[in-house]
Every structure is written in C-alpha cells, then in structure tokens.
Amino acid sequence: MKPHHWLALIPFLLFLCGAPFAARVQPFVLGLPFFLAWTIGSVLATAAVMGLVFWLDPANDAP
C-alpha cells in the first residue's frame, strides 16, 4: 500500500468517530440539524479526499 492511500482513513474516521459526537449536539447549521449537516460535510470531505488520493497516485497519469 502506498503512503498516500492512508489518506482514505480520514473519511472513515469522520463517520466512525464523529457520528456519536454529532448525534448529541442539538444546534442547527444552515437550517439543518447538526447531525445531518455533519453527514453532508463528511460525504463532501470523502469526495475531496478520494480526489486527492486519485491525484497523488502516479498510476493515474495520462499516457
């Protein structure tokens, strides 16, 4: 496994460690309950991290 592939753990930890914390908080973010805003943010962060892993992987260079 290449070192930049370890970045893929970040989204996993966002969902695993952050969800129990986010479920206890009651405020609203942009009109959404905090847990829903956390989930949407985690999905967007997952897309950004996976894009970064793709960009850093030399196997994805154009021929």
C-alpha positions in Angstrom: 0.0 0.0 0.0 1.3 3.4 -1.0 1.6 6.1 1.7 -1.0 8.4 0.1 -3.6 5.6 0.3 -3.6 6.0 4.1 -5.5 9.3 3.5 -8.5 7.2 2.8 -8.8 6.6 6.5 -9.8 10.2 7.1 -13.4 9.8 5.8 -13.8 6.5 7.7 -12.7 8.2 10.9 -15.0 11.2 10.3 -18.0 8.9 10.1 -16.9 6.5 12.9 -15.6 8.9 15.5 -17.7 12.0 14.6 -21.1 10.5 14.4 -21.6 9.7 18.1 -20.5 13.2 19.0 -22.6 14.8 16.3 -25.7 12.9 17.4 -25.6 14.5 20.8 -25.4 18.1 19.6 -28.7 20.0 19.1 -27.9 23.2 17.2 -28.8 23.9 13.6 -26.3 24.6 10.7 -27.8 26.5 7.8 -31.3 25.3 8.9 -30.3 21.6 9.1 -29.9 19.6 12.3 -26.3 19.3 13.2 -26.2 15.5 12.6 -27.5 16.0 9.0 -25.0 18.8 8.4 -22.2 16.6 9.8 -23.2 13.7 7.4 -23.3 16.0 4.4 -20.0 17.5 5.3 -18.5 14.1 5.7 -19.7 13.0 2.3 -18.2 16.1 0.7 -14.9 15.6 2.6 -14.9 11.9 1.4 -15.2 13.1 -2.2 -12.4 15.6 -1.7 -10.0 13.1 0.0 -10.7 10.5 -2.7 -10.0 13.0 -5.4 -6.7 13.9 -3.6 -5.7 10.3 -3.4 -6.5 9.8 -7.1 -4.5 13.0 -8.0 -1.5 11.9 -5.9 -1.4 8.3 -7.3 1.2 8.2 -10.1 -0.6 5.2 -11.6 -3.3 7.6 -12.8 -1.1 9.7 -15.0 -2.2 10.1 -18.6 -0.2 8.1 -21.1 
